[in-house]
Amino acid sequence: MIVVTGAAGFIGSCLVRKLNDERFFDIVVVDDFSNKTKANNLEGKKFVQQVHRDELANWLKQNHRFVQFVFHIGARTDTTEMSVEIFNKLNLNYTKEVWKLCAEFGLPLVYASSAATYGSGEHGYDDDITKIDKLKPLNPYGDSKNEFDKWALKEKTAPYFWAGLKFFNVYGPNEYHKARMASVIFHAYNQIKSGGEVKLFRSHRPDYKDGEQMRDFVYVKDVVDICYFLLHHRRDSDIYNLGSGKARTFLDLVKNIFYALDKEPQIKFIDTPIDIRDKYQYFTEANMNKIRSVGYDQPFQTLEQGVNDYVKNYLIPGRYY
């Protein structure tokens, strides 16, 4: 069996689809399942059991001999949440428990870290583990992910294979439930549908023009392809970046949505909300050399390819992946 936590969420449900497409059906999906808006993410997918996230530890103790692999994708991902206690419970301590159980029972583990660990990028975006103690995330979410990375690297007892994946700006199908935390593409598409224009955050720094803030946007199908690669690789335990490796502007992003809809771009700039303004990243770009060096050789979809697929094949028809 393959265990996928966060399986009713965005990346987790796409991973379940990828596994199904590769003829893996002996899957245990783990989530809290209380958010009914996420139910469609699992509709039509094949799996053998649902386990509530609060019961995972007990379930693993009883069923570990049947488990082949653990993908711990589930996490509290709200970057505007300021409660350290919530992140300590759901991200830091929960992941420590999963790690310890995988180590005890000899289970390989892939867990979700985040590019939010890099903060404003003053130390770059290299997945060099010697720099992790220097990183200064800009919010409690990033702190929780970085604190676990630091803890994992210092642990003497570890799963025989493990990998932490620093997700950059992931976008794609199955994020309908994410509300404010959904990708810019999702929000921009809905703005175009309702009013014909897109509102982007104005730059509040003199070194960036409006709309030219840059992020590493990575299509979720590329993300789950790397997860699938690691399912079979099972060596070179480490922390890896998971982006496209190419920073693009928000203007590029939005213009490609308009092009996919066969519309002329109509863009308006608004102030970045005060509650996130001092925590806003103006540039991210994943150095992808490490994952390449261990054998991952598949090309990443360009922004143009990913946006076109997402808009035409999922957003317009309202489909799930």
ZAGUBA-411690 format. One record per residue (C-alpha): residue in one letter; x, y, z. Coordinates in nm, 3 decimals. Layout:
<rec 'A', <X, Y, Z>>
...
//
This chain:
<rec 'M', <0.000, 0.000, 0.000>>
<rec 'I', <0.100, 0.360, -0.062>>
<rec 'V', <-0.007, 0.616, 0.198>>
<rec 'V', <-0.085, 0.971, 0.080>>
<rec 'T', <-0.160, 1.234, 0.342>>
<rec 'G', <-0.342, 1.549, 0.239>>
<rec 'A', <-0.500, 1.326, -0.024>>
<rec 'A', <-0.821, 1.529, -0.050>>
<rec 'G', <-0.623, 1.847, -0.105>>
<rec 'F', <-0.468, 2.003, -0.412>>
<rec 'I', <-0.131, 1.833, -0.461>>
<rec 'G', <-0.229, 1.519, -0.270>>
<rec 'S', <-0.529, 1.446, -0.493>>
<rec 'C', <-0.323, 1.507, -0.806>>
<rec 'L', <-0.068, 1.258, -0.673>>
<rec 'V', <-0.343, 1.000, -0.624>>
<rec 'R', <-0.448, 1.056, -0.987>>
<rec 'K', <-0.087, 1.013, -1.103>>
<rec 'L', <-0.057, 0.689, -0.907>>
<rec 'N', <-0.386, 0.562, -1.053>>
<rec 'D', <-0.266, 0.649, -1.404>>
<rec 'E', <0.045, 0.440, -1.335>>
<rec 'R', <-0.177, 0.148, -1.226>>
<rec 'F', <-0.134, 0.191, -0.850>>
<rec 'F', <-0.470, 0.142, -0.680>>
<rec 'D', <-0.364, 0.002, -0.339>>
<rec 'I', <-0.363, 0.352, -0.191>>
<rec 'V', <-0.460, 0.472, 0.158>>
<rec 'V', <-0.583, 0.831, 0.153>>
<rec 'V', <-0.534, 1.037, 0.468>>
<rec 'D', <-0.701, 1.371, 0.544>>
<rec 'D', <-0.953, 1.519, 0.786>>
<rec 'F', <-1.230, 1.485, 0.520>>
<rec 'S', <-1.442, 1.747, 0.701>>
<rec 'N', <-1.414, 2.005, 0.422>>
<rec 'K', <-1.690, 1.890, 0.188>>
<rec 'T', <-1.568, 2.123, -0.088>>
<rec 'K', <-1.263, 1.894, -0.123>>
<rec 'A', <-1.471, 1.580, -0.182>>
<rec 'N', <-1.469, 1.624, -0.561>>
<rec 'N', <-1.089, 1.601, -0.559>>
<rec 'L', <-1.115, 1.229, -0.484>>
<rec 'E', <-1.421, 1.152, -0.694>>
<rec 'G', <-1.346, 0.884, -0.954>>
<rec 'K', <-1.008, 0.799, -0.802>>
<rec 'K', <-0.928, 0.447, -0.685>>
<rec 'F', <-0.803, 0.376, -0.334>>
<rec 'V', <-0.860, 0.107, -0.073>>
<rec 'Q', <-0.912, 0.300, 0.249>>
<rec 'Q', <-0.970, 0.643, 0.401>>
<rec 'V', <-0.796, 0.724, 0.729>>
<rec 'H', <-0.860, 1.039, 0.930>>
<rec 'R', <-0.537, 1.228, 0.985>>
<rec 'D', <-0.578, 1.203, 1.365>>
<rec 'E', <-0.582, 0.822, 1.333>>
<rec 'L', <-0.278, 0.787, 1.107>>
<rec 'A', <-0.030, 0.707, 1.384>>
<rec 'N', <-0.242, 0.426, 1.524>>
<rec 'W', <-0.322, 0.299, 1.175>>
<rec 'L', <0.050, 0.283, 1.084>>
<rec 'K', <0.132, 0.096, 1.404>>
<rec 'Q', <-0.125, -0.167, 1.313>>
<rec 'N', <-0.069, -0.183, 0.936>>
<rec 'H', <0.292, -0.084, 0.869>>
<rec 'R', <0.386, -0.429, 0.738>>
<rec 'F', <0.153, -0.372, 0.444>>
<rec 'V', <0.285, -0.023, 0.357>>
<rec 'Q', <0.527, 0.027, 0.070>>
<rec 'F', <0.573, 0.405, 0.077>>
<rec 'V', <0.451, 0.718, 0.257>>
<rec 'F', <0.389, 1.052, 0.086>>
<rec 'H', <0.326, 1.309, 0.357>>
<rec 'I', <0.179, 1.595, 0.153>>
<rec 'G', <-0.080, 1.715, 0.406>>
<rec 'A', <-0.011, 2.038, 0.594>>
<rec 'R', <-0.165, 2.363, 0.709>>
<rec 'T', <-0.066, 2.587, 0.415>>
<rec 'D', <-0.233, 2.920, 0.497>>
<rec 'T', <0.050, 3.173, 0.471>>
<rec 'T', <-0.169, 3.442, 0.634>>
<rec 'E', <-0.231, 3.235, 0.948>>
<rec 'M', <-0.026, 3.384, 1.233>>
<rec 'S', <-0.085, 3.122, 1.502>>
<rec 'V', <0.245, 2.950, 1.574>>
<rec 'E', <0.059, 2.696, 1.788>>
<rec 'I', <-0.149, 2.577, 1.491>>
<rec 'F', <0.158, 2.530, 1.272>>
<rec 'N', <0.349, 2.357, 1.551>>
<rec 'K', <0.065, 2.107, 1.587>>
<rec 'L', <-0.029, 2.041, 1.224>>
<rec 'N', <0.303, 2.090, 1.044>>
<rec 'L', <0.597, 2.051, 1.279>>
<rec 'N', <0.494, 1.801, 1.547>>
<rec 'Y', <0.266, 1.596, 1.321>>
<rec 'T', <0.545, 1.553, 1.066>>
<rec 'K', <0.788, 1.455, 1.340>>
<rec 'E', <0.548, 1.179, 1.441>>
<rec 'V', <0.517, 1.054, 1.083>>
<rec 'W', <0.897, 1.062, 1.045>>
<rec 'K', <0.956, 0.863, 1.365>>
<rec 'L', <0.701, 0.598, 1.267>>
<rec 'C', <0.854, 0.562, 0.920>>
<rec 'A', <1.198, 0.527, 1.077>>
<rec 'E', <1.073, 0.269, 1.327>>
<rec 'F', <0.893, 0.057, 1.071>>
<rec 'G', <1.140, 0.089, 0.781>>
<rec 'L', <0.909, 0.292, 0.555>>
<rec 'P', <1.042, 0.530, 0.288>>
<rec 'L', <0.908, 0.884, 0.326>>
<rec 'V', <0.862, 1.185, 0.101>>
<rec 'Y', <0.734, 1.494, 0.283>>
<rec 'A', <0.629, 1.841, 0.174>>
<rec 'S', <0.857, 2.128, 0.264>>
<rec 'S', <0.818, 2.470, 0.100>>
<rec 'A', <0.997, 2.750, -0.081>>
<rec 'A', <0.851, 2.971, 0.193>>
<rec 'T', <1.152, 2.855, 0.397>>
<rec 'Y', <1.372, 3.083, 0.183>>
<rec 'G', <1.208, 3.401, 0.311>>
<rec 'S', <1.308, 3.704, 0.107>>
<rec 'G', <1.581, 3.504, -0.063>>
<rec 'E', <1.878, 3.679, 0.093>>
<rec 'H', <2.061, 3.344, 0.097>>
<rec 'G', <1.947, 3.245, -0.251>>
<rec 'Y', <1.727, 2.954, -0.357>>
<rec 'D', <1.978, 2.668, -0.356>>
<rec 'D', <1.866, 2.351, -0.180>>
<rec 'D', <2.200, 2.338, -0.003>>
<rec 'I', <2.142, 2.184, 0.339>>
<rec 'T', <2.442, 2.371, 0.484>>
<rec 'K', <2.244, 2.695, 0.444>>
<rec 'I', <1.921, 2.581, 0.611>>
<rec 'D', <2.014, 2.714, 0.958>>
<rec 'K', <2.064, 3.060, 0.803>>
<rec 'L', <1.722, 3.085, 0.637>>
<rec 'K', <1.472, 3.339, 0.769>>
<rec 'P', <1.114, 3.263, 0.659>>
<rec 'L', <0.872, 3.556, 0.648>>
<rec 'N', <0.575, 3.392, 0.823>>
<rec 'P', <0.486, 3.116, 1.071>>
<rec 'Y', <0.400, 2.876, 0.789>>
<rec 'G', <0.751, 2.907, 0.644>>
<rec 'D', <0.898, 2.881, 0.993>>
<rec 'S', <0.715, 2.554, 1.058>>
<rec 'K', <0.849, 2.401, 0.738>>
<rec 'N', <1.203, 2.522, 0.801>>
<rec 'E', <1.201, 2.405, 1.161>>
<rec 'F', <1.110, 2.055, 1.049>>
<rec 'D', <1.381, 2.054, 0.782>>
<rec 'K', <1.637, 2.153, 1.047>>
<rec 'W', <1.507, 1.891, 1.289>>
<rec 'A', <1.516, 1.616, 1.025>>
<rec 'L', <1.874, 1.690, 0.927>>
<rec 'K', <1.986, 1.658, 1.290>>
<rec 'E', <1.798, 1.337, 1.364>>
<rec 'K', <2.019, 1.033, 1.412>>
<rec 'T', <1.727, 0.798, 1.345>>
<rec 'A', <1.574, 0.841, 1.002>>
<rec 'P', <1.372, 0.644, 0.745>>
<rec 'Y', <1.604, 0.437, 0.525>>
<rec 'F', <1.505, 0.669, 0.241>>
<rec 'W', <1.351, 1.012, 0.280>>
<rec 'A', <1.316, 1.328, 0.076>>
<rec 'G', <1.186, 1.673, 0.167>>
<rec 'L', <1.043, 1.864, -0.130>>
<rec 'K', <1.051, 2.243, -0.126>>
<rec 'F', <0.744, 2.323, -0.334>>
<rec 'F', <0.761, 2.658, -0.512>>
<rec 'N', <0.449, 2.824, -0.661>>
<rec 'V', <0.245, 2.520, -0.758>>
<rec 'Y', <-0.064, 2.572, -0.975>>
<rec 'G', <-0.306, 2.348, -1.156>>
<rec 'P', <-0.632, 2.153, -1.127>>
<rec 'N', <-0.797, 2.045, -0.801>>
<rec 'E', <-0.743, 2.374, -0.617>>
<rec 'Y', <-1.108, 2.484, -0.634>>
<rec 'H', <-1.142, 2.453, -0.254>>
<rec 'K', <-0.840, 2.665, -0.159>>
<rec 'A', <-1.016, 3.004, -0.149>>
<rec 'R', <-0.765, 3.282, -0.080>>
<rec 'M', <-0.473, 3.037, -0.092>>
<rec 'A', <-0.550, 2.921, -0.447>>
<rec 'S', <-0.301, 3.012, -0.719>>
<rec 'V', <-0.295, 3.348, -0.895>>
<rec 'I', <-0.406, 3.168, -1.211>>
<rec 'F', <-0.723, 3.042, -1.045>>
<rec 'H', <-0.811, 3.386, -0.910>>
<rec 'A', <-0.720, 3.564, -1.233>>
<rec 'Y', <-0.935, 3.328, -1.439>>
<rec 'N', <-1.235, 3.397, -1.218>>
<rec 'Q', <-1.173, 3.773, -1.230>>
<rec 'I', <-1.170, 3.760, -1.611>>
<rec 'K', <-1.493, 3.559, -1.612>>
<rec 'S', <-1.672, 3.801, -1.381>>
<rec 'G', <-1.534, 4.139, -1.485>>
<rec 'G', <-1.311, 4.100, -1.789>>
<rec 'E', <-0.996, 4.223, -1.613>>
<rec 'V', <-0.732, 4.100, -1.368>>
<rec 'K', <-0.612, 4.282, -1.059>>
<rec 'L', <-0.246, 4.234, -0.973>>
<rec 'F', <-0.056, 4.358, -0.672>>
<rec 'R', <0.129, 4.681, -0.729>>
<rec 'S', <0.502, 4.678, -0.652>>
<rec 'H', <0.598, 4.851, -0.329>>
<rec 'R', <0.968, 4.832, -0.406>>
<rec 'P', <1.154, 5.070, -0.639>>
<rec 'D', <1.358, 4.789, -0.796>>
<rec 'Y', <1.048, 4.613, -0.935>>
<rec 'K', <0.792, 4.762, -1.173>>
<rec 'D', <0.425, 4.682, -1.124>>
<rec 'G', <0.354, 4.325, -1.232>>
<rec 'E', <0.719, 4.238, -1.273>>
<rec 'Q', <0.749, 4.061, -0.941>>
<rec 'M', <0.882, 3.716, -1.030>>
<rec 'R', <0.800, 3.369, -0.904>>
<rec 'D', <0.892, 3.015, -0.994>>
<rec 'F', <0.554, 2.884, -1.110>>
<rec 'V', <0.549, 2.505, -1.140>>
<rec 'Y', <0.265, 2.297, -1.285>>
<rec 'V', <0.123, 2.039, -1.046>>
<rec 'K', <0.160, 1.762, -1.306>>
<rec 'D', <0.538, 1.818, -1.297>>
<rec 'V', <0.529, 1.809, -0.916>>
<rec 'V', <0.361, 1.467, -0.905>>
<rec 'D', <0.595, 1.337, -1.174>>
<rec 'I', <0.888, 1.402, -0.940>>
<rec 'C', <0.701, 1.236, -0.653>>
<rec 'Y', <0.651, 0.932, -0.875>>
<rec 'F', <1.021, 0.932, -0.967>>
<rec 'L', <1.114, 0.924, -0.598>>
<rec 'L', <0.876, 0.634, -0.534>>
<rec 'H', <1.108, 0.422, -0.749>>
<rec 'H', <1.441, 0.598, -0.682>>
<rec 'R', <1.462, 0.543, -0.304>>
<rec 'R', <1.817, 0.657, -0.259>>
<rec 'D', <2.002, 0.989, -0.218>>
<rec 'S', <1.802, 1.101, 0.085>>
<rec 'D', <1.805, 1.480, 0.094>>
<rec 'I', <1.603, 1.801, 0.074>>
<rec 'Y', <1.522, 1.899, -0.284>>
<rec 'N', <1.381, 2.207, -0.453>>
<rec 'L', <1.070, 2.144, -0.658>>
<rec 'G', <1.004, 2.430, -0.896>>
<rec 'S', <1.033, 2.479, -1.270>>
<rec 'G', <1.379, 2.634, -1.236>>
<rec 'K', <1.266, 2.945, -1.427>>
<rec 'A', <1.127, 3.261, -1.265>>
<rec 'R', <0.855, 3.441, -1.461>>
<rec 'T', <0.668, 3.765, -1.399>>
<rec 'F', <0.308, 3.790, -1.289>>
<rec 'L', <0.246, 3.986, -1.609>>
<rec 'D', <0.367, 3.686, -1.811>>
<rec 'L', <0.138, 3.463, -1.609>>
<rec 'V', <-0.174, 3.673, -1.651>>
<rec 'K', <-0.118, 3.749, -2.019>>
<rec 'N', <-0.102, 3.375, -2.087>>
<rec 'I', <-0.439, 3.328, -1.917>>
<rec 'F', <-0.591, 3.592, -2.146>>
<rec 'Y', <-0.428, 3.427, -2.449>>
<rec 'A', <-0.568, 3.087, -2.348>>
<rec 'L', <-0.911, 3.251, -2.339>>
<rec 'D', <-0.850, 3.427, -2.671>>
<rec 'K', <-0.894, 3.768, -2.506>>
<rec 'E', <-0.690, 4.088, -2.504>>
<rec 'P', <-0.518, 4.145, -2.166>>
<rec 'Q', <-0.691, 4.390, -1.933>>
<rec 'I', <-0.482, 4.439, -1.617>>
<rec 'K', <-0.529, 4.673, -1.321>>
<rec 'F', <-0.287, 4.719, -1.030>>
<rec 'I', <-0.395, 4.739, -0.666>>
<rec 'D', <-0.205, 4.782, -0.340>>
<rec 'T', <-0.070, 4.468, -0.178>>
<rec 'P', <-0.278, 4.404, 0.139>>
<rec 'I', <-0.116, 4.543, 0.451>>
<rec 'D', <-0.132, 4.209, 0.633>>
<rec 'I', <0.101, 4.043, 0.382>>
<rec 'R', <0.294, 4.340, 0.240>>
<rec 'D', <0.604, 4.305, 0.457>>
<rec 'K', <0.603, 3.927, 0.405>>
<rec 'Y', <0.566, 3.932, 0.028>>
<rec 'Q', <0.830, 3.759, -0.184>>
<rec 'Y', <0.933, 3.959, -0.492>>
<rec 'F', <1.148, 3.689, -0.650>>
<rec 'T', <1.180, 3.312, -0.625>>
<rec 'E', <1.360, 3.071, -0.856>>
<rec 'A', <1.442, 2.712, -0.773>>
<rec 'N', <1.789, 2.581, -0.841>>
<rec 'M', <1.695, 2.239, -0.976>>
<rec 'N', <2.046, 2.099, -1.018>>
<rec 'K', <2.028, 1.863, -0.721>>
<rec 'I', <1.723, 1.664, -0.833>>
<rec 'R', <1.872, 1.653, -1.183>>
<rec 'S', <2.199, 1.519, -1.042>>
<rec 'V', <2.027, 1.213, -0.894>>
<rec 'G', <1.866, 1.115, -1.222>>
<rec 'Y', <1.545, 1.310, -1.280>>
<rec 'D', <1.567, 1.403, -1.647>>
<rec 'Q', <1.212, 1.490, -1.753>>
<rec 'P', <1.149, 1.840, -1.894>>
<rec 'F', <0.926, 2.080, -1.705>>
<rec 'Q', <0.626, 2.233, -1.874>>
<rec 'T', <0.680, 2.597, -1.964>>
<rec 'L', <0.450, 2.859, -1.815>>
<rec 'E', <0.280, 2.886, -2.152>>
<rec 'Q', <0.220, 2.510, -2.171>>
<rec 'G', <0.102, 2.473, -1.813>>
<rec 'V', <-0.135, 2.770, -1.817>>
<rec 'N', <-0.284, 2.667, -2.150>>
<rec 'D', <-0.350, 2.312, -2.025>>
<rec 'Y', <-0.493, 2.428, -1.691>>
<rec 'V', <-0.723, 2.691, -1.838>>
<rec 'K', <-0.851, 2.501, -2.141>>
<rec 'N', <-0.875, 2.149, -2.000>>
<rec 'Y', <-0.974, 2.215, -1.638>>
<rec 'L', <-1.089, 2.568, -1.553>>
<rec 'I', <-1.313, 2.631, -1.855>>
<rec 'P', <-1.495, 2.293, -1.835>>
<rec 'G', <-1.474, 2.283, -1.452>>
<rec 'R', <-1.295, 1.950, -1.459>>
<rec 'Y', <-1.081, 1.779, -1.198>>
<rec 'Y', <-0.756, 1.592, -1.259>>
//
